[in-house]
Amino acid sequence: MVTLITFIIGVFLWLIYGIYLQALPIILANSVTLFFNLIILWLKIKYR
């Protein structure tokens, strides 16, 4: 669980960096990754 939360924080920071640079590939890749990892986190909490 700690590893997943750390990964989510890292992806979120990369997303912020991509928005700062206005780099669409970084924004898209990290948005999709963040979305799916938040779903995984929600399912881990729900079905624990």
Secondary structure as GFF3:
##gff-version 3
##sequence-region A 1 48
A	DSSP	alpha_helix	2	21	.	.	.	ID=ss1
A	DSSP	alpha_helix	24	46	.	.	.	ID=ss2
###
